[in-house]
Amino acid sequence: MSQIAAAKETLNRKGYLDIEIDPSLDLIEEIQKLKKEKNAILLAHYYQDSEIQDIADYIGDSLGLSQKAASTDADMIVFAGVHFMAETAKMLSPQKKVLLPDLKAGCSLADSCPAPLFKKFKEKHPDHVVISYINCTAELKTLTDICCTSTNAEHIVNSVPKDRGIIFAPDRNLGAYLQKKTGRDLVLWNGACMVHEIFSAEKITKLMMRHPEAEFIAHPECESHILDKAVFIASTSGLIRYTVESDATEFIVATESGILHEMQKQSPHKTFIPAPPNNTCACNDCPHMKRNTLEKLYLCMKYELPEIIMEDWVIEKGVKSIDRMLEISKQAGL
């Protein structure tokens, strides 16, 4: 059996191609070559390792990256992120080949809302509009009326007539934040992101005392007692933009620590401190995001595996919730 054939047999078990790579190979140079040879575009989320961010064609939020890829003439999309992001890219570019370096790069938030269970939950509230955070599976999107991002979520909620009930899934923390912002009584699915749930309020308070000039900023997926301490709450791109525009020169940042790389690049004269989690680590990393490596990325592009394969009905039905979100956002000039 050839090396690649043997590696393919382990793909389902491991989630990635396990092939020995020549240690003398310049992986960055090889990846750049493969991009040109295969007319591929490399997308990287802000939570990826810095070495992956630095060789990506585009870095950003998950939906923005998928939209960017759809607007290009690339034949192949390589998504250095997690599974639901690659699914979204496939939904917006069904005619293109979409690759994910490691199929087991999942998402604790997306996994916290299995579609079959949510379907039964939805049936208990038949007259409610379902709004789902973009950080969910493609199958959940097929049960969703309107998707939202952390940037436009407040506007999407407000777009629903006040006499209509709303189910919000899958993030209970973002949902609770939206309830405060909009005054709407949302029916919340009990899901959450492991990264944003383990910040320590006590450690953050001590850190703020040691850095009294620092501004504490946070992603709305954090728990409410963490958000209460923040001077600014926004999506990943919103947090980055704020640190560029703010007069402050020091920030404590409550989201996945990979974002600090881009913050530092855009504001090299400023200081960025990761908010501490309630464990022994110094910073808060997403283990799923960090499953992607340069080695896996190189093999993924060389052999064009693992590929995201989705049934046509899932794409056709699921993308409607994204299209509806984009339509509402466009009408509002967002």
Secondary structure, DSSP 8 states (H G I E B T S, - for coil): --HHHHHHHHHHHHSS------TTS-HHHHHHHHHHHTTEEEEEETTS-HHHHTT-SEEE-HHHHHHHHHTS--SEEEEES-HHHHHHHHHH-TTSEEE-S-TT---HHHHTS-HHHHHHHHHTSTT-EEEEESSS-HHHHTT-SEEE-TTTHHHHHHHS-TTS-EEEESBHHHHHHHHHHH---EEE--B--HHHH-B-HHHHHHHHHH-TT-EEEE-TTS-HHHHTT-SEE--HHHHHHHHHH-S-SEEEEES-TTHHHHHHHH-TTSEEEE--BSSS-SS---TTGGG--HHHHHHHHHHT-SB----HHHHHHHHHHHHHHHHHHHHTT-
